[in-house]
Amino acid sequence: MPKQSKRYRKAQDGVDADKLYSLEDALKQLKDAPAAKFDETVDIAINLGVDPKHADQMIRGAIVLPNGVGRAIRVLVFAKGDKEKEALEAGADHVGAEELAKKIQDEGWFDFDRVIATPDMMGVVGRLGRVLGPRGLMPNPKLGTVTPNVGDAVRDQKAGKVEYRVDKAGIVHCGIGKVSFEADKLWENASALIDVIVRAKPASTKGTYLKKIAVSSTMGPGIKVDPGSALLEAQG
C-alpha cells in the first residue's frame, strides 16, 4: 500500500468516515482540508441503482455547469465552408476536415479536449473511432457534439460543458470544478449535476435510485454525502 503523505493524513483526520454530510458541508470540509501544491480538481461520485447492462438504464448525457470547470477547454471542430467560419468565430481552437483526421491518425496528435463535428463530416470522423473512442472524444449526437449548430456547441464546451456516463459498477464520476472555487460555486455545480441525473432516472429502475454520493479532491480523501439531503438541496 502506498505511503500516505502527512497532508493526506491530516485531511483524512478531519473527515468523519462514518458520517453522511450534507452536500454543502461536505464541500466546505473539502475546501478546509490542507491544500496541495496545485489547484486540485473536485470530483463527485454518484452510485445509482441502475443496471448499465440494460440499454434503457444507461445514464449518459452532458450539462453546462453553472460555474464552468475551472480550466480552458481546447475544442476541435470538423467542419467545412460556412460552418468552419462559424466554429472559428465561436472560439474553436482547431477547425478543419480531412487534414486534421490525417494528423490524428498519422502523427498521434491530440492537442484538444473536445471534438465537435457537423453531420456531413461524420464519414471522416467515423474512421477515427478506434483512436477517439477509447479517449472519450468521439462526437455523439446525444451529447450535442454532432450538430449543424457548431457555434452554440463550441460556446457550450468553452463555458464548461461536461459529459457524464454511468460505468459498469453503476457509478457516475464527474469533475465539478477546482478546489480554488468558492464553496457555493462548487455546490451550484454539484447540485446542477445531481438534478439532471435525477431527471434522467429510467422508468424501469426499481428501489433506491441515488444510493451513495461522495466528493473528493484529486489528492484528498472521499467525503460521504447523504443522498437524501443532496437531493433536497439540488431540487430546493
C-alpha positions in Angstrom: 0.0 0.0 0.0 1.5 3.4 -0.9 2.6 5.6 1.9 0.2 8.4 2.7 1.6 11.9 2.9 1.3 14.0 6.1 -1.1 16.3 4.2 -3.4 13.5 3.2 -3.4 12.0 6.7 -4.3 15.5 8.2 -7.1 15.8 5.6 -8.3 12.4 6.5 -8.2 13.1 10.2 -10.6 16.0 9.6 -13.3 13.7 8.0 -15.6 11.6 10.0 -15.7 8.4 7.9 -18.9 7.2 9.4 -20.8 10.4 8.9 -23.1 11.3 6.0 -22.5 15.1 5.4 -24.9 17.4 3.7 -23.6 18.3 0.2 -22.9 21.9 1.4 -21.0 20.7 4.5 -19.0 18.1 2.5 -17.8 20.7 0.1 -16.9 23.1 2.9 -15.0 20.2 4.6 -13.2 19.5 1.3 -12.1 23.1 0.9 -11.0 23.4 4.6 -8.5 20.5 4.1 -4.8 21.1 3.8 -4.0 22.4 0.3 -1.9 20.5 -2.3 0.8 22.3 -4.3 -1.6 22.7 -7.3 -5.2 23.5 -7.8 -6.9 20.2 -7.4 -10.0 19.1 -9.3 -13.1 18.4 -7.3 -14.8 15.2 -8.2 -18.2 13.7 -7.4 -19.1 10.1 -7.5 -22.8 9.1 -7.6 -23.7 5.5 -7.1 -27.0 4.8 -8.9 -29.5 2.0 -8.5 -29.3 1.1 -12.2 -28.1 -1.9 -14.2 -26.0 -0.5 -17.1 -26.2 -3.8 -18.8 -29.7 -2.9 -19.9 -29.7 -0.2 -22.6 -32.7 1.5 -21.0 -30.8 2.0 -17.8 -27.7 3.5 -19.3 -27.4 7.0 -17.8 -25.5 9.3 -20.1 -25.6 12.9 -21.1 -24.0 16.3 -20.9 -24.6 19.5 -18.9 -23.1 23.0 -18.9 -22.1 23.5 -15.3 -23.2 26.9 -14.0 -19.7 27.9 -13.0 -17.6 26.1 -15.5 -14.8 23.6 -14.8 -12.0 25.9 -13.9 -9.8 25.3 -16.9 -9.5 26.2 -20.5 -11.1 23.6 -22.8 -9.4 23.1 -26.2 -12.1 22.4 -28.9 -11.5 20.8 -32.2 -14.3 21.0 -34.9 -14.6 19.0 -38.0 -16.4 21.3 -40.4 -16.2 23.0 -43.8 -17.3 26.2 -45.5 -19.6 28.5 -43.6 -19.6 26.1 -40.6 -15.8 26.3 -40.4 -16.1 30.1 -40.1 -18.9 29.8 -37.6 -16.8 27.5 -35.4 -13.8 29.8 -35.5 -15.9 32.8 -34.6 -17.3 30.9 -31.6 -13.8 30.3 -30.3 -12.8 26.9 -31.6 -9.1 26.1 -31.2 -8.8 23.9 -34.3 -11.1 23.6 -37.3 -10.7 21.5 -40.4 -11.6 18.3 -42.2 -9.5 15.5 -43.7 -6.2 17.2 -42.9 -7.0 17.1 -39.2 -8.1 13.5 -39.4 -4.9 12.6 -41.1 -2.8 14.4 -38.5 -4.6 12.5 -35.7 -4.1 9.1 -37.4 -0.6 9.6 -38.7 1.0 11.7 -36.0 -0.9 10.7 -32.9 -1.9 14.4 -32.4 -4.3 15.0 -29.5 -3.8 18.7 -28.7 -7.5 19.1 -27.8 -10.1 18.2 -25.1 -13.3 18.0 -27.0 -14.3 17.1 -30.6 -17.4 18.5 -32.4 -18.5 17.6 -35.9 -21.1 18.7 -38.4 -23.3 15.7 -39.5 -21.8 15.8 -43.1 -18.3 15.3 -41.6 -19.1 12.0 -39.7 -17.8 10.0 -42.7 -14.4 11.4 -42.0 -14.7 11.3 -38.2 -16.0 7.8 -38.2 -12.7 6.5 -39.3 -11.1 7.8 -36.1 -13.4 5.8 -33.9 -10.6 3.5 -32.7 -8.4 6.3 -31.5 -11.1 8.9 -30.4 -13.5 6.4 -28.8 -11.2 5.0 -26.0 -10.3 8.6 -25.0 -13.9 9.6 -24.8 -13.5 12.1 -27.6 -15.8 10.6 -30.3 -18.6 13.1 -31.3 -22.1 11.9 -30.4 -25.4 13.5 -31.4 -26.9 12.6 -28.0 -24.3 14.7 -26.3 -24.7 17.6 -28.7 -21.2 17.1 -30.3 -22.6 16.1 -33.7 -24.6 19.1 -34.7 -25.1 21.6 -37.5 -25.2 24.3 -34.8 -21.4 24.3 -34.3 -21.2 27.8 -32.9 -23.5 27.0 -30.0 -21.8 23.7 -29.4 -18.4 25.4 -29.2 -19.6 28.0 -26.8 -21.2 25.4 -24.6 -17.9 23.4 -24.4 -15.9 26.6 -23.7 -18.4 27.5 -20.9 -17.8 24.3 -19.1 -20.0 21.6 -20.6 -19.2 18.2 -19.0 -20.2 14.7 -20.1 -21.4 12.1 -17.5 -21.8 8.4 -18.0 -22.6 5.6 -15.6 -19.8 3.0 -15.5 -20.2 -0.8 -15.2 -20.5 -0.6 -11.5 -23.4 1.9 -11.7 -21.3 4.9 -10.7 -21.2 8.3 -12.4 -17.8 10.1 -11.9 -17.6 13.7 -12.9 -15.4 16.7 -12.2 -17.3 19.7 -10.9 -14.6 22.4 -10.6 -11.5 23.2 -8.7 -10.6 23.5 -5.0 -10.0 27.2 -5.6 -13.7 27.7 -6.4 -15.8 29.2 -3.7 -17.8 26.6 -1.8 -21.1 27.9 -3.1 -19.9 27.7 -6.7 -18.9 24.1 -6.2 -22.3 23.5 -4.6 -24.1 25.0 -7.5 -22.2 22.8 -10.0 -22.8 19.6 -7.9 -26.5 20.4 -7.4 -27.0 21.0 -11.2 -25.4 17.7 -12.0 -27.4 15.7 -9.4 -30.6 17.4 -10.6 -30.0 16.4 -14.2 -29.1 12.8 -13.3 -32.2 12.5 -11.1 -34.3 13.8 -14.0 -32.8 11.1 -16.2 -34.0 8.3 -13.9 -35.2 5.4 -16.1 -38.8 4.3 -15.6 -37.6 0.7 -15.4 -35.4 1.1 -12.3 -36.6 -0.3 -9.0 -35.6 0.5 -5.5 -33.3 3.3 -4.4 -32.0 5.4 -7.3 -29.5 7.6 -5.5 -27.7 5.0 -3.4 -24.4 6.7 -2.4 -22.6 10.0 -3.1 -19.1 11.1 -2.3 -17.0 14.1 -3.1 -13.2 14.3 -3.1 -10.3 16.4 -4.4 -7.6 15.0 -6.6 -5.2 14.3 -3.7 -7.7 14.1 -0.9 -9.9 11.5 0.8 -13.5 10.9 -0.1 -16.2 12.6 1.9 -19.6 10.8 2.1 -22.7 12.8 1.3 -26.2 12.0 2.5 -28.1 11.2 -0.8 -31.5 12.3 0.6 -30.1 15.6 1.8 -28.2 16.2 -1.5 -31.4 15.6 -3.5 -33.3 18.1 -1.4 -30.5 20.6 -1.8 -30.4 20.1 -5.6 -34.1 20.5 -6.0 -34.7 23.1 -3.3 
